[in-house]
Amino acid sequence: MSKAEPLCLSLLNICKNLTTFKQIHANALKLGLESDPFIAGKLLHHCAISLSDSMDYACRLFRYTPNPDVFMHNTLIRGLYESDRPQNSLRMFIEMMRKSFSPPDSFTFRFYCQSGGEFEVCESWNPVALSSIGSWA
């Protein structure tokens, strides 16, 4: 871990608004920290979950993350579910199923089911039912 990573994480802990978050994000980009999956995940989590009215920025942050992992998908699904447009969490789940190299985990399904996912998938978490949604099975 470089010296910049703990600084970035500590700044996130005290960040309370999107303007400050954008400054932290810009510094992370300058330092090349966006390629670290742990830092990228923390940035996305803070933007999507901890800050209010920042889902548009969180979605952009996710879109420009190369190879987002299951944590990042789950974070965005949760953030969308808790936002004023929870129906978009279902779209994100379907996109994850179709395009992701990271298979969903139990957290993914929890947010999917909370947001109104298909009953048979939520009841059984069965790969056959999942294959009707996406390519992962």
N, C-alpha and C positions, 0 to 999 in steps of 0.2 A: 504494500500500500504506500503510495507516494504521500508526501507531506500535504499535498493539496486536497486529497480525498477527505481526511478528517475535518479540514477547514470547511469544505463544501457541505459535509453532513451536519456540522455544528451550525452553519448558517441556515440550513434548512430548518433546523429545530426552532429557530427564533423567527423565521419568516412568517409574516402574517398577511401579506397581500401580494397580488399578482405582479405589481410593479417591482417589488423587491425580488420576487421569484425570478422574474425575467433577467434581472442583474446577476443573480446567482447562476442561472442557466447560461447566460452569455460567458461568464467566467469559466464555467465548466467546459464550454465549447472551446474557449481559448486554450485551456490547459489540456485538451484532448481527453477529458474524463467521460465524454458521452459514449465512448467505445467500451467503457467498463460496464458490464451488465448490471452489477450491483448499484453503481452510481446512477445509471440510466433508470433503473427500477425505482430507486429512492426519489429521483426527480419526478418521475411520472406519478408515483404514489402521492407525493406531497401536493402536486398540482391537481390531481383528480379527486383526492379524498380530503385533504386537510384544508385547502383553500376554497372559499366560496366563489361562485361565478367564474370559474376558471376551466370549465370542461372543454370549451372550444380550443383553448391553448393546450390542454392535456391531449386532446384528440390529434392536434397537429404534432405535438411532441411524439406521440405514439407512431403516427404515420411516417415520420422521418427517422424512426429507430430501425436500424437494419436488424433483421432477425429477432423480433421481440420474443421473449420467452413466455412460459405459461404464467409466471408472476405478473408480467406486464399486461397480458391479456386479461387476467383476473382482476387486476387493478382497474383497468379501463371499464370492464363489464360492471364492476361494483360501483365505480364513480358514475357511470351512466344510469345505473339502476337507482342510485340515490339522488340523481339530478331531477330537473323538471321534465325530462324526456326519457323515462325508464324504458319505453319501447325500443329505444336505440340499443339497449343492452342485449336484447334478443338478436338484433342485427349483428352486433359485435360477436356474439356467441357463434352465430352461423358463419360469419367470416372466419373466425378462429377454426371452426370445424373444417372449412373448405381450404384454407390457405396456410395454416400453421403447421410447422414441423414439430411443435410441442403439443402432445396430446392433452386434452382437458384432464383436470384432476378433481378431487372431491369439492374443492372450493369453487371451481368453475361451475359445477352442477348445482351447488347451493344457490349461487346467484342466478343461474338460468331458471331454476325452479321457482325462486322467489319472484322473478320478473314475469311469470306467467308462461313458462315453457310447456311443451307438450306433456300432458299428464302421464302417458305411458312411459316416457323417458324418465320423468321424475320418480315414478313409482319403482322402476326396476334398474335404472341406469344401465340398461342393457345395450350392448354394442349393435344388435340388430336394429333396435329402434333408433339408435344414434346414426346408423348408416343412412337412414332416410333424410337426415338433416345435412350431413356432410360426408366427407371422405374418410374420416377417422373411424376405425372400428377395432 
